[in-house]
Amino acid sequence: MSSPNLPAVTGDLLPVPVADPSRHPAAVYLARLAPGSRRSQAAALDTVARLLTGDDDRNAENLPWHRVRYQHTQALRSALADRYSPVTANRHLAAHCVVCSGKRGVSVS
């Protein structure tokens, strides 16, 4: 899947090494999910990482979640709404928002 860079994204989301995987925000989020939900939400977070960076090799593990800002989230919201059904877009966006803030996400519709 080819994903062009979103307008709000610059070089601030370059990969960073993961010092402690047990404290990585995506890993912590996925660990608290039921086993049946982990795979789909991990795939959603990988999609989010690719959309935010335009890099098909990017995934949730190497995205610097602490650097994702409001403008990234708004660009992501638009991209998800353009590409997916509202239910799927909202699921992706909710996972993104929980990982970034630890709170419930926003919806695209």
Stockholm file with secondary structure:
# STOCKHOLM 1.0

chainA/1-109         MSSPNLPAVTGDLLPVPVADPSRHPAAVYLARLAPGSRRSQAAALDTVARLLTGDDDRNAENLPWHRVRYQHTQALRSALADRYSPVTANRHLAAHCVVCSGKRGVSVS
#=GR chainA/1-109 SS CCCCCCTTCCGGGCCCCCSCGGGCHHHHHHHTSCHHHHHHHHHHHHHHHHHHHTCTTCCTTTSCGGGCCHHHHHHHHHHHHHHSCHHHHHHHHHHHHHHHHSSCCCCCC
#=GC SS_cons         CCCCCCTTCCGGGCCCCCSCGGGCHHHHHHHTSCHHHHHHHHHHHHHHHHHHHTCTTCCTTTSCGGGCCHHHHHHHHHHHHHHSCHHHHHHHHHHHHHHHHSSCCCCCC
//
